[in-house]
Amino acid sequence: RKTKSQRVTGIWNELEEEQEEADDEDANSDTSNEDPMDKVNPLMGMMQDDEGEDEEDEEEEEQQLKDAQDRLRRKEEESSLAKKLLKMETRLRESFITLLEGAEDGAEQDARYLNG
């Protein structure tokens, strides 16, 4: 994509070439009555369009930044939730192991009592 100045320079060069061709064709023709501002105004319009594009580009970049920040925040939240789930799983395993050990101890006591 060309920069503003490259586009304006290119158009300006085209206009100069057109003017030279017109001058070469006929110095006394009706083109000499044209207002030079008629050719400059499109350049001004292009510059204004470029400013609008720059604003759109900035808005797009801001939106991309917001989207990236949202993704980062979600990943951080997911990471935090994953850590909490891992802690809960560890506690559940420990509790289950304790429960199984208690059941084994109870079964051994029952067996000793019954066997007497």
C-alpha positions as CSV (number, residue, x, y, z in Angstrom):
1,R,0.0,0.0,0.0
2,K,1.4,3.4,-1.0
3,T,1.7,6.1,1.6
4,K,-0.2,9.4,1.3
5,S,2.8,11.3,0.0
6,Q,3.6,8.6,-2.6
7,R,0.0,8.7,-3.9
8,V,-0.2,12.5,-3.9
9,T,3.3,12.7,-5.6
10,G,2.2,10.2,-8.3
11,I,-1.0,12.1,-9.0
12,W,0.8,15.4,-9.1
13,N,3.3,14.0,-11.6
14,E,0.4,12.7,-13.7
15,L,-1.2,16.1,-13.6
16,E,2.1,17.8,-14.6
17,E,2.5,15.3,-17.6
18,E,-1.1,16.0,-18.7
19,Q,-0.5,19.7,-18.5
20,E,2.7,19.4,-20.5
21,E,0.9,17.4,-23.1
22,A,-1.9,19.9,-23.3
23,D,0.6,22.7,-23.6
24,D,2.4,20.9,-26.4
25,E,-0.8,20.1,-28.3
26,D,-2.1,23.6,-28.5
27,A,-1.0,26.6,-26.4
28,N,-4.0,28.6,-27.5
29,S,-6.7,26.0,-26.9
30,D,-9.6,26.3,-24.4
31,T,-7.6,24.3,-21.8
32,S,-5.7,27.5,-21.1
33,N,-8.9,28.9,-19.6
34,E,-9.3,26.1,-17.1
35,D,-8.8,26.9,-13.5
36,P,-5.7,25.1,-12.1
37,M,-7.5,24.6,-8.9
38,D,-9.8,22.1,-10.7
39,K,-6.9,19.7,-10.8
40,V,-5.7,20.4,-7.2
41,N,-9.1,19.9,-5.6
42,P,-9.1,16.1,-6.3
43,L,-5.7,16.0,-4.6
44,M,-7.2,17.7,-1.5
45,G,-10.1,15.2,-1.6
46,M,-7.7,12.3,-1.7
47,M,-5.7,13.7,1.2
48,Q,-9.0,14.0,3.2
49,D,-9.9,10.4,2.2
50,D,-6.5,9.3,3.5
51,E,-7.1,11.0,6.8
52,G,-10.4,9.1,7.0
53,E,-8.6,5.9,6.2
54,D,-6.0,6.7,8.9
55,E,-8.8,7.2,11.4
56,E,-10.3,3.8,10.3
57,D,-6.9,2.2,10.6
58,E,-6.5,3.6,14.1
59,E,-10.0,2.4,15.1
60,E,-9.2,-1.1,13.7
61,E,-5.9,-1.2,15.6
62,E,-7.7,-0.1,18.8
63,Q,-10.3,-2.9,18.3
64,Q,-7.5,-5.4,17.6
65,L,-5.8,-4.3,20.8
66,K,-9.1,-4.6,22.8
67,D,-9.7,-8.1,21.3
68,A,-6.1,-9.2,22.3
69,Q,-6.6,-7.8,25.8
70,D,-9.9,-9.7,26.1
71,R,-8.3,-12.9,24.9
72,L,-5.4,-12.5,27.4
73,R,-7.9,-11.8,30.3
74,R,-9.9,-14.9,29.4
75,K,-6.7,-17.0,29.2
76,E,-5.7,-15.7,32.7
77,E,-9.2,-16.5,34.0
78,E,-9.0,-20.0,32.5
79,S,-5.6,-20.5,34.0
80,S,-6.8,-19.4,37.4
81,L,-9.8,-21.7,37.1
82,A,-7.6,-24.6,36.0
83,K,-5.4,-24.1,39.1
84,K,-8.4,-24.0,41.4
85,L,-9.7,-27.2,39.8
86,L,-6.3,-28.9,40.2
87,K,-6.3,-28.0,43.9
88,M,-9.8,-29.3,44.3
89,E,-8.9,-32.6,42.6
90,T,-5.9,-33.0,44.8
91,R,-8.0,-32.4,47.9
92,L,-10.6,-34.9,46.7
93,R,-8.0,-37.6,46.1
94,E,-6.5,-37.0,49.5
95,S,-10.0,-37.3,51.1
96,F,-10.8,-40.4,49.1
97,I,-7.4,-42.0,50.2
98,T,-8.1,-41.1,53.8
99,L,-11.6,-42.6,53.5
100,L,-10.2,-45.8,52.0
101,E,-7.5,-46.1,54.7
102,G,-10.3,-45.6,57.4
103,A,-12.4,-48.3,55.8
104,E,-9.4,-50.7,55.7
105,D,-8.6,-49.9,59.4
106,G,-12.3,-50.5,60.2
107,A,-12.3,-53.8,58.3
108,E,-9.2,-55.0,60.2
109,Q,-10.8,-54.1,63.5
110,D,-13.9,-55.9,62.6
111,A,-11.9,-59.0,61.5
112,R,-10.0,-59.0,64.8
113,Y,-13.2,-58.7,66.8
114,L,-14.9,-61.5,64.9
115,N,-11.8,-63.7,65.0
116,G,-11.5,-62.9,68.6
